[in-house]
Amino acid sequence: MRFTRIKHWILNTAAVLLVGTLAASPATATPPVADDLTAVEVELKRETKGVEATLEAAFKAALARDFDAYLATIHADERSTPAQIKSIRRYAFKRFTKQAAWYLKSGDVSSFEITKRQVQGNKARVFIKDLAHPARMAVPVRLKKNADGTWSITANSL
């Protein structure tokens, strides 16, 4: 939603600048919007790839039943105490290892389907489609960006 507003603002601003440029000098007018839009789109794609890489690592860990690898995909704030780690192992990881295959096509860790994406600053929320149960609503996953620019999971219902 926010990306759409930014995109509209950029287009409106570019339109105003373009009209002003055309009125002042029609022979040298160039549309300034192309570079700005491309930069915004490139940033969104980069953010999306980071989110998807984290999810792929989580699915790979779940299929291999590798708790340490799964824990590495969880944000440090969510795994900072022994009680949090114990809870993740007992509930989230246990459930995820049983259900991970529901979200993948033929066990390929990159074959999950994101139906909706919301990226706002250093937080993201994606919804992953349950391929085994098509009537079920897409499952939310919340992520947060680390200081090094990578994404980590803060909450999920996978």
C-alpha positions, -999 to 999 in steps of 0.1 A, spaced: 0 0 0 27 24 10 48 16 -21 17 24 -43 14 58 -26 51 65 -32 48 54 -68 18 77 -74 36 106 -57 67 100 -79 45 99 -110 26 130 -101 58 149 -93 74 137 -125 43 148 -145 45 183 -129 82 186 -137 77 173 -172 50 198 -179 72 226 -165 101 214 -186 80 212 -218 66 247 -213 101 261 -208 120 243 -235 102 217 -257 133 208 -277 153 196 -247 126 180 -226 134 146 -212 112 126 -189 129 125 -155 105 98 -141 122 68 -157 153 68 -135 134 75 -103 108 48 -109 135 23 -118 154 30 -86 123 24 -65 115 -8 -84 151 -20 -80 150 -14 -43 117 -33 -39 131 -62 -59 162 -63 -38 142 -63 -6 120 -91 -19 150 -112 -28 163 -109 7 130 -119 22 128 -149 -1 163 -160 6 155 -161 44 123 -181 37 142 -205 15 168 -211 43 139 -217 68 123 -242 45 156 -260 38 162 -262 76 127 -275 82 130 -302 55 164 -313 69 151 -311 105 181 -289 113 170 -267 143 203 -247 144 199 -237 108 162 -228 114 172 -208 145 196 -188 123 167 -175 102 149 -162 134 156 -126 143 181 -122 173 154 -103 193 132 -134 191 158 -159 203 178 -139 229 168 -160 259 169 -197 266 131 -196 272 125 -182 237 148 -208 221 130 -236 240 96 -222 229 107 -220 193 120 -256 194 89 -270 210 62 -252 191 72 -232 160 100 -256 147 80 -287 155 49 -275 137 70 -261 108 89 -294 102 55 -312 99 39 -287 76 68 -273 55 60 -296 26 25 -281 24 39 -248 10 64 -263 -15 60 -279 -50 78 -312 -50 101 -304 -21 120 -276 -39 128 -250 -12 124 -221 -36 90 -232 -49 68 -215 -23 43 -190 -35 40 -155 -19 5 -142 -25 10 -108 -8 40 -86 2 41 -57 25 75 -40 30 77 -9 52 112 3 61 130 -24 81 99 -46 85 81 -69 61 51 -91 60 45 -118 34 17 -143 30 26 -178 17 0 -200 0 -7 -235 14 -5 -256 -17 -17 -288 0 -48 -271 13 -60 -246 -14 -91 -235 6 -69 -224 35 -60 -187 36 -24 -177 29 -2 -179 60 15 -147 73 52 -144 80 67 -113 96 103 -104 91 127 -77 103 158 -64 87 191 -69 106 218 -43 109 238 -60 81 208 -57 57 197 -93 58 162 -103 68 152 -125 97 118 -140 107 101 -125 138 69 -144 137 52 -170 115 23 -194 114 39 -219 90 
